[in-house]
Amino acid sequence: MFIPTIKATQALKIQSTLGEGPLWDPEKNAFWWIDIVEKKLHLFDPASQDNRTWQLDQMPGTVVTRQLGGLVLALENGFARFDPTTEETKFLGDPESDLPENRFNDGKCDPQGRFWAGTMRTENHMEQFTGSLYSLEENGEIIERLGPQIGVSNGIVWSSDSRYMYFIDSPTRQISRFDYDPFTGEIKNRQNVFEAPEGFGFPDGMAIDSDDHLWVAFWGGSCVAKIDPSDGSISERVIVPVTAPTACAFGGPNMNQLLITTASFGLDQEAKANQPMAGDLFMAEVSATGVIPARYAG
C-alpha cells in the first residue's frame, strides 16, 4: 500500500544526546523541549531560530506549562515547579523514592489540567518492566494510575471528546487506548489499537491532531507516522534523516508545524559520521492541525 510521505527539514543544528518532550507554548510562540541525558531545558523559537537553554540538576523526563505561570517538570526523581525567569525549582513530590533504579520519562497534561507522567528503569528497561504511570492532581496529590509493570512510559494524549486516553509503552511496540473519565482521571478497559510492524522501530513520543489522529515518532524507524486509532492504519509518514526520532509536537501560527526531536544517544563514531544531524531538531508542515496543549492547573 502506498503511504504518502513528507520530508522533514532541519530546524536547529544542536546534536542533542537525547532530545525529547517538545511542547508548543502559544504565549511565547516557541517550543519547550529537553535533552534528558544532558539535563537541559530548551526554548526554541522557530521564527527567529533562537534556542535558549537552562541547565538543570536532574535529568528531565518531560515539561509542561502551568496556568499560574512557569513550568512543571517531571524530573528524574519526581515532580517539580520551575521558574525560567528566576531558575528556582520547587519539588512537589516523588512517588518512587524507594525505587532509585527508576526515573521519570514522558508525560503531558490532560484537558482538565492534571499532569500525567510515567517512569522507567534507567538501565535494562527493555527487559525489566518496573515503571508506573502517575497523575499530579491540581491539589498536588500524586496518584498512581497504572503499574508497576511499564517498560518505558512514553507518548500520552487524549481524544478531543475526553472519552479516551492513548498511551505508549515502547518495548511492547503497541499503542493502547483506555476509556477515560475526565472527572476522576480513572482509566480502564485497556485495548491495543496499534502494533508496530517488524522493522518499523519502537513507538516513542506522540501528538494528536484535531481529527483525533495520532502522530507517533518511531525510534529506529526514521519517521513520524500518522495513525488512525479506529483501525490502526497508517495514512502518512514524515521522513526524518536520522535513525532515532523521539517525539513530536504541533505548533506555529496555524498549528500545522510539526516539530520533531531526535537523539544521538547510543550511536558509535561511525554511526554519528553517517548521521551528522542526529540529535538535531526537525520541522515539517503537514495538512493536519494540532491542538493547543493543556496547562497544569495546580
Secondary structure, 3 states (H helix, E strand, C coil): CCCCEEECEEEECCCCCEEEEEEEECCCCEEEEEECCCCEEEEEECCCCEEEEEECCCCEEEEEEECCCCEEEEECCEEEEEECCCCEEEEEECCCCCCCCEEEEEEEECCCCCEEEEEEECCCCCCCCCEEEEEECCCCCEEEEEEEEECEEEEEEECCCCCEEEEEEHHHCEEEEEEECCCCCCEEEEEEEEECCCCCCEEEEEEEECCCCEEEEEECCCEEEEEECCCCEEEEEEECCCCCEEEEEEECCCCCEEEEEEECCCCCHHHHHHCCCCCCEEEEECCCCECCCCCECC
